[in-house]
């Protein structure tokens, strides 16, 4: 698990180029409980290369009111290159380099499943102001679509496992009640760029080169054979899963 969690840094630029962003509606929903605060101070925790950070700016937050924290040095460098206007700090969910009550919202994109939640939830609680909100977002390929389901099956490797998401976020005294929602999303892809996206997944990054190339070739051959994906660009249907909870009063 730790090896997979730390696998992204070596492919930071590819991650930034190929991974999808998040729908504006999902991010607005995540921030809804504190939307009336001005200025609205937001922490993008485990921010990676800044995918979610960029959405925060796109929906109207001032860069001065957004801070990003990321543990991997390579991912952090890539984020600073792509989103230089946002303050970006090295740190993790279990030791956040911010003062008590420093932010009104903590948002986490595609990363909460890597946290040591026994340590991370009290730490997130500490940096949130009273009444603040914690929100997690996960993009998942919509496997209710038959060709997507088959692509996901073919992309499994010897180290694949089922990743948890919003339903598995525990309710604790730190964050006693989570609301959950789903949002439609899509990413414009080609067969080749779809394979490049899959290659940024942690289970692919930790494979030996031979198995990684085998999986990529298998998926590419499939995409080139399907009428929905064989030629030119297509939309990859995505469901963005979201969970949010207000800071507990402990």
SVG drawing of the C-alpha trace seen along z (x, -y; Angstrom):
<svg xmlns="http://www.w3.org/2000/svg" viewBox="-26 -38 37 49">
<polyline fill="none" stroke="black" stroke-width="0.4" points="0.0,0.0 2.8,-2.5 4.6,-1.6 1.6,-2.4 0.8,-5.6 4.3,-6.8 4.4,-5.7 3.1,-8.9 6.0,-11.2 8.2,-9.6 5.4,-10.2 4.3,-13.7 4.2,-15.4 2.3,-12.5 -0.1,-12.5 -0.7,-16.2 -1.2,-15.8 -3.4,-12.7 -5.6,-12.6 -9.1,-14.2 -10.0,-17.2 -13.2,-17.5 -16.6,-18.9 -17.3,-22.4 -20.6,-21.3 -19.0,-18.7 -16.5,-21.2 -19.2,-23.8 -21.2,-21.1 -18.2,-20.3 -17.8,-23.9 -21.5,-24.7 -21.7,-24.6 -19.1,-27.4 -19.8,-29.2 -20.9,-32.4 -17.6,-33.0 -15.5,-35.8 -12.7,-35.3 -13.3,-31.6 -10.0,-29.9 -9.5,-26.5 -6.8,-23.8 -6.3,-21.3 -4.8,-18.4 -2.7,-15.8 -3.0,-18.2 -0.8,-16.2 -0.1,-18.2 -2.9,-20.7 -5.9,-19.2 -8.3,-20.1 -6.5,-23.4 -7.1,-24.5 -10.8,-23.9 -10.9,-25.9 -9.5,-28.9 -11.8,-28.2 -14.9,-28.5 -13.9,-31.8 -11.7,-31.4 -8.9,-33.9 -5.4,-32.3 -4.5,-34.1 -7.2,-32.2 -6.1,-28.7 -3.2,-26.7 -2.1,-23.3 -0.2,-20.7 1.4,-17.7 3.9,-15.1 5.7,-14.1 8.5,-16.5 8.1,-15.7 4.3,-16.2 4.8,-19.4 7.3,-20.7 4.9,-20.0 2.1,-21.7 4.2,-24.8 5.1,-24.9 1.5,-24.6 -0.2,-26.7 2.5,-29.1 0.0,-31.7 -1.1,-29.3 0.9,-28.8 2.1,-25.2 3.7,-23.5 5.3,-20.1 3.4,-18.1 0.9,-15.3 -2.5,-14.7 -1.1,-13.3 1.1,-16.5 -0.4,-19.5 2.0,-22.6 -0.8,-25.1 -1.9,-26.7 -5.0,-25.8 -8.3,-27.0 -6.4,-28.2 -8.9,-27.2 -12.7,-27.0 -12.6,-23.9 -10.3,-21.0 -10.8,-19.3 -9.1,-16.1 -9.1,-14.9 -8.4,-11.2 -6.3,-10.7 -8.2,-10.2 -7.9,-6.4 -4.1,-6.8 -4.4,-8.6 -3.8,-7.1 -7.2,-8.3 -6.6,-7.7 -4.0,-10.4 -5.3,-12.4 -8.9,-13.1 -7.8,-14.8 -5.2,-16.8 -7.7,-18.0 -10.1,-18.8 -7.3,-20.9 -6.6,-23.1 -10.3,-23.7 -12.1,-26.6 -15.3,-25.9 -18.1,-25.0 -15.6,-24.1 -16.1,-21.3 -14.0,-18.3 -14.8,-17.0 -13.4,-14.1 -13.8,-13.7 -13.1,-10.6 -13.3,-10.2 -14.3,-6.8 -14.8,-5.5 -18.5,-4.8 -18.5,-1.0 -22.3,-1.0 -21.3,-1.7 -20.4,1.7 -17.2,0.7 -15.9,-1.0 -16.6,2.1 -14.6,4.2 -11.7,1.7 -11.5,1.7 -11.5,5.5 -8.7,5.7 -6.6,3.1 -6.4,5.1 -2.9,6.2 -1.4,8.6 -1.4,5.9 -4.9,4.5 -7.3,4.1 -10.7,2.6 -10.2,-1.0 -12.5,-2.4 -14.4,-5.7 -17.0,-7.9 -19.1,-5.0 -16.0,-3.8 -15.2,-7.2 -15.7,-6.6 -17.9,-8.8 -16.0,-9.8 -16.3,-12.4 -14.0,-14.5 -16.4,-14.4 -19.6,-12.8 -21.9,-12.8 -21.0,-12.6 -23.3,-13.5 -22.6,-11.9 -23.4,-12.8 -22.6,-11.8 -21.9,-14.0 -21.6,-13.2 -18.3,-14.0 -16.3,-13.2 -12.8,-13.4 -12.0,-13.8 -9.7,-10.9 -8.3,-9.0 -7.3,-5.3 -3.7,-6.3 -4.4,-9.0 -6.8,-6.6 -4.0,-4.1 -1.7,-6.9 -4.3,-7.8 -4.5,-4.1 -0.7,-4.1 -0.8,-6.8 -2.8,-4.5 -0.8,-3.3 -1.3,0.4 0.4,-0.2 3.2,-2.4 4.5,0.3 4.5,3.1 7.6,4.4 8.1,3.0 7.1,6.2 3.7,6.6 3.0,2.9 3.6,3.0 1.5,6.1 -1.5,4.5 -1.1,1.3 -1.0,3.3 -4.0,5.3 -6.1,2.2 -5.0,0.4 -5.9,3.3 -9.3,3.4 -10.0,-0.3 -8.9,-0.2 -11.4,2.6 -14.5,1.0 -16.7,-1.3 -17.0,-3.9 -13.3,-4.3 -11.5,-3.0 -11.1,-6.3 -10.4,-9.8 -11.6,-11.4 -14.3,-10.1 -15.7,-11.0 -14.7,-8.8 -17.8,-8.8 -16.9,-9.4 -18.8,-9.5 -17.4,-11.9 -18.2,-10.6 -18.1,-13.1 -18.5,-13.1 -18.5,-16.0 -18.8,-16.5 -18.8,-19.4 -16.1,-19.6 -17.2,-18.1 -17.3,-20.1 -14.9,-18.0"/>
</svg>
